[in-house]
Structures are given as C-alpha cells and as structure tokens.
Amino acid sequence: MKWYENLYVGESIADKAVRIKRKIEHNGITPSVYLVTLPSNPANLLDIIPARDLLQPGYPKQDLHIIGLAKGYDEAIGLVQQMIEETLQKTGTTDIVSYLKNERRREA
C-alpha cells in the first residue's frame, strides 16, 4: 500500500486523517471511510473503495496507491470531482494519473 504524498482529504475528516491512515495501515476498523485510489483498470479515471474492503483476506493491498481519504461515499465523489477540476484546470485534460505523477516529480 502506497500513500500519495499530498493526500487529498475530505473536510469532515481533515483533523483525523493521520489517525485514520494509521488505522488503515494496521488493519483497524474505519467505518464509513472511503479511499480514492489510482485505477485498477486503465479505462477508469480513479477507483473509490470502502476502507473496510482492505480487511478481507487476500485483498491486493500491495499494488494500492491511495490518493484520497473521505468520510462517506458522497464526500469521496466530491474529492474525485475536486481532483478532476484541478487536473483539467492545470493540464487541460482529465488524465489524473499523469497529472499526479508530474506533480509529485515537481515537488521532489
């Protein structure tokens, strides 16, 4: 599991993000928390998955790149919308994956 350095976090959990992240890393229960991840299928822009799915044995966590945390599905949709708007504004495209990779390189 890899975390995006500039993790997008929903407003309702902004003050709890570090604790929630730690719980997820240690297989703790995080009710109503959703993760925004890089797409598992190249045809998708991003994936939104409930954090509880990570508790399933055999879930492929190692290849998971988490770029956002949200409380509830609606807030996760809002984060994705924010990411798309930011990407579109800065690049003129909706290629979020390339945008995030380039942003990370510029900050390094």
Secondary structure in CASP SS format (residue, H / E / C, confidence):
PFRMAT SS
TARGET T0000
AUTHOR 0000-0000-0000
METHOD secondary structure of the structure
MODEL  1
M C 1.00
K E 1.00
W E 1.00
Y E 1.00
E E 1.00
N E 1.00
L E 1.00
Y E 1.00
V E 1.00
G C 1.00
E H 1.00
S H 1.00
I H 1.00
A H 1.00
D H 1.00
K H 1.00
A H 1.00
V H 1.00
R H 1.00
I H 1.00
K H 1.00
R H 1.00
K H 1.00
I H 1.00
E H 1.00
H C 1.00
N C 1.00
G C 1.00
I C 1.00
T C 1.00
P C 1.00
S C 1.00
V E 1.00
Y E 1.00
L E 1.00
V E 1.00
T E 1.00
L C 1.00
P C 1.00
S C 1.00
N C 1.00
P C 1.00
A C 1.00
N C 1.00
L C 1.00
L C 1.00
D E 1.00
I E 1.00
I E 1.00
P E 1.00
A H 1.00
R H 1.00
D H 1.00
L H 1.00
L H 1.00
Q C 1.00
P C 1.00
G C 1.00
Y C 1.00
P C 1.00
K C 1.00
Q C 1.00
D C 1.00
L C 1.00
H E 1.00
I E 1.00
I E 1.00
G E 1.00
L E 1.00
A E 1.00
K E 1.00
G C 1.00
Y H 1.00
D H 1.00
E H 1.00
A H 1.00
I H 1.00
G H 1.00
L H 1.00
V H 1.00
Q H 1.00
Q H 1.00
M H 1.00
I H 1.00
E H 1.00
E H 1.00
T H 1.00
L H 1.00
Q H 1.00
K H 1.00
T H 1.00
G C 1.00
T C 1.00
T C 1.00
D C 1.00
I H 1.00
V H 1.00
S H 1.00
Y H 1.00
L H 1.00
K H 1.00
N H 1.00
E H 1.00
R H 1.00
R H 1.00
R H 1.00
E H 1.00
A C 1.00
END
